[in-house]
Amino acid sequence: MARVMVERKFGEAESFDELQAQEVSFGWCAEQHRVTFIRSYFSKDRKRMICEYEAPDAEAVRRLQRTASMPFERIWTATVFDWDAG
């Protein structure tokens, strides 16, 4: 499975609760495409967001976002590095 990042940009400040509700309502689609939500990062001004998913590939996440009519700027596959603070 791949780690896939979704970048979102909004013209107006967005409500995280509304976006989350919209995405949750398409849980059936996420399951169908084998996409699992990991976490989101929301900018303080609520005009930018990065969401992290685990999926077979970026295209599976792209299909989910389009089906759910979720706005996005870019979708890309990431490599996760766990840095040892020691």
N, C-alpha and C positions, 0 to 999 in steps of 0.2 A: 504494500500500500504506500501511497505517496502522501506527503504533507503538501497541501495546496492552500495558497493565500489568495484572498479576494480583497481587492482595494475598492472602497466606495468613496464617492465624493458627492456632497449634497449642496444645493444652492442655498438652502435655508437650514437652520439648526433642526436636527431630526430627533425624534423621540426613540430612545432605545427600546422601550416597551412595545411600541407599535411595530418596529422592525422585527423584533423577536417574535411577536405574535404572528406576523405574516410568515416568517420562516417556519415556525412550529406548525402552522396549518398545512405546510407542504411536507410534513414528516414522511408521509407515504411515498413521496417522490424521492426523498433522500434515501430511504430504505431500498427503493427500487434500483437506484444508481449506486448503492453501497457507499454512500457519503455519510460521514460522521462529523458533526460539529465538535470542535475542540475548545476554542475560545475566541473572543473578540476584543479589540482595542478600539476605544472611542476617543477622539480628540476632545479636549476640554471645550472647544467651541461647538462641538457636535456637528461639524461639517465634514469630517473625515472619519473613516472607519476601516480597520483591517480585520478580517475574519479568517480564522485558521480552521481547516478541515483535514480529515484523513479520507482518502478516496483512492480508487484504482489509478486515476490520472486527472489532469486538469480539465479534460473534456467532460468528465462525469459531473464535476462541480459546475462547469459552465452550463450544461444542460439543466441541472437543478435550478440555478439562478434564473435562467430564462423562463422555465416553466412556472416558477414562483413569482415572476415579474419583479425580481429584486434588482435594484440598480447596482451596477458595478462599472468601474473604470478598467481594471485589469484583473486577470486571473493567471497565477503562475505557480509552478511547482518549486518548493523550497527544500533546502537541506538543513536539518536541525543539528546544531552543534551544542553540546553540553560542555561548558567550560568548567574545569575544576578550579575552584577558588583557592585551593590549598597551597 
